[in-house]
Every structure is written in structure tokens, then in C-alpha cells.
Amino acid sequence: MKISRILSITLVTVVLLAGTTAMAGPFDVLVGDKDGYGTVGCSDTGAPGTCVWPGGGPSGTSYDGRDPAEMAATNGAQITDVYSAIFPTFGPNPSETASVIFPSVGTITSATLTVAMGDFQASTFGPIAVNFNGITESWAFDDGFQVTTTRSFTLSAAEIAAANLAGQFQINLDHTGSSDFIAFDWFELSGTSTAVPEPSMLLLLGSGLVGLAGLGWRRNR
């Protein structure tokens, strides 16, 4: 068998195997946990609900309902279950900026972000600045004092492209232009993606290609 025929057969095999490892499929990634902001009496799903934040300070601003894993997190879970989320003067987090980071799920084809949030009063205290992988979003919500709600955002084609280019979906929050107390319970990204072929599969295909090429070279000597 000539090397050109071997390489052709191998190339077809690579294409077919790559197709089987790049199937589109659903994904669902949660940052934080769905525990009602870590306190009894808070509603974070469905229609807007009222949450009386426990703790000292104005409006219960010293409240911290995080578990140890959330306290130690660096993916954004550290700003959940507290009040206020990114307001160092009135909460446990030391910065007025934060990022919620979802790891790579392959090449995203469609996605929806759902966020449980509370106490947004943008018209009174100014909106926080928000962007998805650098693309500006408007979160100038006026839910009202101690009111919680859950919102869903369908990612645009540009936001999906930016997330795929970065290799992860990232929400960036900037509180420096606002004095609003805000809270989050969880962030959830769900949708469909095209899986990336496993490195071990790529290594196996590469090894097979080299081996077959060597076999063809020996037979044609």
C-alpha cells in the first residue's frame, strides 16, 4: 500500500473521529448555591420577594451567610450570600470590583445566564457597571429596598463570540460608580456547546498517523 493511500485513509479516520468528539450538547454551570442567600426567609426564585437581611449595620449590611467554600472561592461565589456584595465599607469583601467566572464548556453555540439578585435601587444610588467578557450590559434595575428577584439574560452572538475567544464566560462587576447595596445568591450559565476533542484522543490520532506513515515508508523502500 502506498503512503499516499495510507495517509488518505488516516485523514478520513481523523475527520470521522473528530466528528464524534465534537458533538453539540447541553451544559449547566452554577456559581454559588441556591440556598436563599444563606438565610431563612429569603426568596430568590420566581416572582420578586422580600428578604429581611439579618445582621448589624444599616439594612443588615454586616450579614454574611457564606459557607467556608464560598468564603474561599475565587470564581465569584465569594460575593454571594452576603450584603452588600461588593461594597467594602458595608460588607466582608475587600473590593468594589469582582468577576464571576465560568470555566470552558467547549465552543458555546447558545447560552442563557440566570442570576438571583437583591436590593437593586439604581435610580436612587446609581447603577453598577456590568460587562460580559468586555461587552457592556445594562443592570440599572430598580427592584426596591430588600426586594429579591431572579433574572435571565440570553447571550447575544457577540457575547458568545467573546466568551469563545476568551475560553470562558466572565461577568465583570464594578461598584465604584454606585453607592447601592446589592446582593446575589447564585449565577447560572446554561445552554449548548460543541465539545472540544480530548487531548488524549488527539494524541492517539497523531500517534496513529505517524505509525501508519512509517509503515508505508518501509513498504515502499
C-alpha positions, -999 to 999 in steps of 0.1 A, spaced: 0 0 0 14 33 -10 20 60 16 -4 84 -1 -32 58 2 -24 53 39 -24 90 46 -57 94 28 -73 66 48 -59 81 80 -71 115 72 -106 102 67 -104 84 100 -93 116 118 -122 135 103 -147 109 113 -133 105 149 -131 143 153 -168 145 143 -177 120 170 -158 140 197 -173 174 186 -210 166 193 -231 195 205 -246 190 239 -262 208 268 -243 223 298 -253 239 331 -228 256 354 -237 271 388 -216 296 407 -228 299 443 -256 278 457 -294 280 457 -299 284 494 -319 316 497 -289 339 502 -278 316 531 -305 328 554 -340 318 564 -369 338 549 -353 349 516 -369 341 482 -346 340 453 -367 324 425 -398 332 407 -416 365 413 -399 392 433 -398 386 470 -388 404 501 -358 394 522 -352 409 556 -314 409 558 -302 398 593 -271 414 609 -260 447 623 -254 479 604 -277 498 581 -301 474 564 -282 444 578 -251 452 559 -228 432 581 -247 400 571 -225 371 559 -243 338 551 -215 322 532 -202 287 539 -164 281 541 -162 270 504 -179 303 493 -156 323 515 -125 307 499 -138 309 464 -122 330 436 -147 323 408 -174 347 421 -191 325 447 -173 347 473 -197 376 466 -228 355 470 -248 352 503 -235 385 517 -249 420 520 -235 441 504 -218 420 477 -190 444 466 -192 474 490 -161 470 513 -174 496 538 -206 476 545 -196 440 536 -169 414 540 -155 416 505 -125 439 502 -130 452 467 -156 472 448 -150 451 417 -155 414 411 -157 388 384 -179 357 381 -160 332 361 -175 301 343 -149 276 331 -147 265 295 -175 243 283 -163 240 248 -174 262 220 -207 278 231 -235 278 205 -262 293 227 -264 303 263 -286 319 290 -273 335 322 -297 334 352 -289 355 383 -306 357 417 -301 393 429 -314 415 456 -320 451 467 -311 469 434 -320 506 436 -302 521 406 -322 553 402 -316 562 439 -280 552 443 -266 548 408 -262 516 387 -233 493 390 -212 488 358 -215 453 343 -200 437 312 -199 402 298 -164 395 286 -159 432 279 -194 438 263 -214 463 283 -247 452 299 -273 475 315 -282 464 350 -299 496 361 -326 478 380 -350 493 404 -364 464 424 -366 483 456 -354 480 492 -348 444 504 -366 430 473 -351 399 456 -357 386 421 -343 362 395 -334 374 360 -324 356 329 -302 371 301 -299 355 267 -263 359 254 -261 377 221 -240 364 192 -213 390 201 -212 379 238 -210 342 228 -181 350 203 -163 370 230 -167 341 255 -154 316 230 -124 337 221 -116 341 258 -121 304 265 -145 312 294 -176 332 301 -169 360 326 -192 386 343 -173 417 354 -189 439 381 -178 474 391 -194 492 420 -171 522 421 -196 545 405 -225 534 427 -235 535 464 -261 508 461 -262 479 485 -267 448 463 -268 411 470 -265 379 449 -275 343 457 -262 325 426 -252 328 390 -261 300 365 -250 296 329 -268 271 308 -270 263 271 -254 242 244 -219 239 232 -196 219 209 -173 198 229 -135 202 224 -118 168 215 -100 153 244 -62 158 244 -57 120 248 -78 115 216 -57 140 197 -25 123 209 -38 89 199 -47 102 164 -13 118 160 5 86 171 -15 65 147 -8 89 118 29 88 125 29 50 128 10 44 95 32 68 77 63 49 89 47 16 79 41 30 44 76 43 41 91 8 50 68 -10 25 78 14 -3 116 11 2 
